[in-house]
Amino acid sequence: MRGVVVREFGGPERLELAELPEPAPGQGEIVLAVEAAGVNRADVLARAGKYHRAGRPPLLLGLEGAGTVVAVADDVTEVAVGQRVLAFGATNEPGFYAERVAVPAAQTVLVPDEVDSLSAAALPTAWLSAWYTLRTLARLDAGETVLVHAAASGVGSAAVQIAVDAGATVIATAGSPEKREWVEALGAHHVLDSRGPSSAERVQHVLDLTGGKGADVVLDTVGGATFSESLLTVGNAGRVIAMANVALEPSTIDTRDFYPKNARIFGFQITALREGGYDPRPDLRDLLAALAQGRFSVPVDATYDLTEAGDAHTRLEDRSIRGKVLLTVREQ
């Protein structure tokens, strides 16, 4: 079978389509015929050698996928051959940039008929991160105000919909007129320019929109200088969630920007959370049910064939995306 392998760290050209051994289910495992695999920032960092959790090459990338079960181990009873599931894992464990993968049945969730495989494959990383941070960490309530940075990204576009569904007012940021118009169509109540105005102007705009109170929740998927803005824009007893540092730069923090407000700062990484014992399956079932009910839709920016994995990474890295980038897998 075919899979995409990184044998040396580097650019998108390092993604090599290769013949790999056919997987067989070990104890507690199923074999998934992958129909779609999510492309995430962690994959890009792993390919470039900048993601410490990925290890050394050779690497089979892909944290999430969806498809049809084609084999199960004798001790697996909760999943059957022929059922559609989404699955989650890590680089090389098993890595979903492949036609088929063996994955523990405990890392799968049944997909309702109303949800297509592209949407299902997009849930275990970006959507689950937005869902968990807003609902479990921030404990977002109806009537609160949420500031979502980089709202056109996979996590950001999910967070906008989840916050609106919860009855919150959403202030979003995005970097181009096209992105801002698109984010507004997702349901954001106010969309600010993340590039043109100065940091001070952007902070003041958030304060103006909230009557001087600041945001109740700030979802920061950017890091760097943006995190400093997040601390300035959060309101009294507010919550700031730091999810990433795609800016790849340090943040200058003045504790006077947040401690007088009794604000709380949460760090979040989905992989570390799972390693600490979190079972994402109940939350993923809730997300799938919400999709099946039509409460949410997964915006797909672009899909690429497994043979075009390098193009998918290039697309993700140019930061012009709106929503998710996915690989589609069609067996030869």
Rosetta blueprint (number, residue, H / E / L):
1 M L
2 R E
3 G E
4 V E
5 V E
6 V E
7 R L
8 E L
9 F L
10 G L
11 G L
12 P H
13 E H
14 R H
15 L E
16 E E
17 L E
18 A E
19 E E
20 L L
21 P L
22 E L
23 P L
24 A L
25 P L
26 G L
27 Q L
28 G L
29 E E
30 I E
31 V E
32 L E
33 A E
34 V E
35 E E
36 A E
37 A E
38 G E
39 V E
40 N L
41 R H
42 A H
43 D H
44 V H
45 L H
46 A H
47 R H
48 A H
49 G L
50 K L
51 Y L
52 H H
53 R H
54 A H
55 G L
56 R L
57 P L
58 P L
59 L E
60 L E
61 L L
62 G L
63 L L
64 E E
65 G E
66 A E
67 G E
68 T E
69 V E
70 V E
71 A E
72 V E
73 A L
74 D L
75 D L
76 V L
77 T L
78 E L
79 V L
80 A L
81 V L
82 G L
83 Q L
84 R E
85 V E
86 L E
87 A E
88 F E
89 G L
90 A E
91 T L
92 N L
93 E E
94 P E
95 G L
96 F L
97 Y L
98 A E
99 E L
100 R E
101 V E
102 A E
103 V E
104 P E
105 A H
106 A H
107 Q H
108 T E
109 V E
110 L E
111 V L
112 P L
113 D L
114 E L
115 V L
116 D L
117 S H
118 L H
119 S H
120 A H
121 A H
122 A L
123 L H
124 P H
125 T H
126 A H
127 W H
128 L H
129 S H
130 A H
131 W H
132 Y H
133 T H
134 L H
135 R H
136 T H
137 L H
138 A L
139 R L
140 L L
141 D L
142 A L
143 G L
144 E L
145 T E
146 V E
147 L E
148 V E
149 H L
150 A L
151 A L
152 A L
153 S L
154 G H
155 V H
156 G H
157 S H
158 A H
159 A H
160 V H
161 Q H
162 I H
163 A H
164 V H
165 D H
166 A L
167 G L
168 A L
169 T E
170 V E
171 I E
172 A E
173 T E
174 A E
175 G L
176 S L
177 P H
178 E H
179 K H
180 R H
181 E H
182 W H
183 V H
184 E H
185 A H
186 L H
187 G L
188 A L
189 H L
190 H E
191 V E
192 L E
193 D E
194 S L
195 R L
196 G L
197 P L
198 S L
199 S H
200 A H
201 E H
202 R H
203 V H
204 Q H
205 H H
206 V H
207 L H
208 D H
209 L H
210 T L
211 G L
212 G L
213 K L
214 G L
215 A E
216 D E
217 V E
218 V E
219 L E
220 D E
221 T L
222 V L
223 G L
224 G L
225 A H
226 T H
227 F H
228 S H
229 E H
230 S H
231 L H
232 L H
233 T H
234 V E
235 G E
236 N E
237 A E
238 G E
239 R E
240 V E
241 I E
242 A E
243 M L
244 A L
245 N L
246 V L
247 A L
248 L L
249 E L
250 P L
251 S L
252 T L
253 I L
254 D L
255 T H
256 R H
257 D H
258 F L
259 Y H
260 P H
261 K H
262 N L
263 A L
264 R E
265 I E
266 F E
267 G E
268 F L
269 Q L
270 I H
271 T H
272 A H
273 L H
274 R H
275 E H
276 G L
277 G L
278 Y L
279 D L
280 P L
281 R H
282 P H
283 D H
284 L H
285 R H
286 D H
287 L H
288 L H
289 A H
290 A H
291 L H
292 A H
293 Q L
294 G L
295 R L
296 F L
297 S L
298 V L
299 P L
300 V E
301 D E
302 A E
303 T E
304 Y E
305 D E
306 L H
307 T H
308 E H
309 A H
310 G H
311 D H
312 A H
313 H H
314 T H
315 R H
316 L H
317 E H
318 D L
319 R L
320 S L
321 I L
322 R L
323 G L
324 K E
325 V E
326 L E
327 L E
328 T E
329 V L
330 R L
331 E L
332 Q L
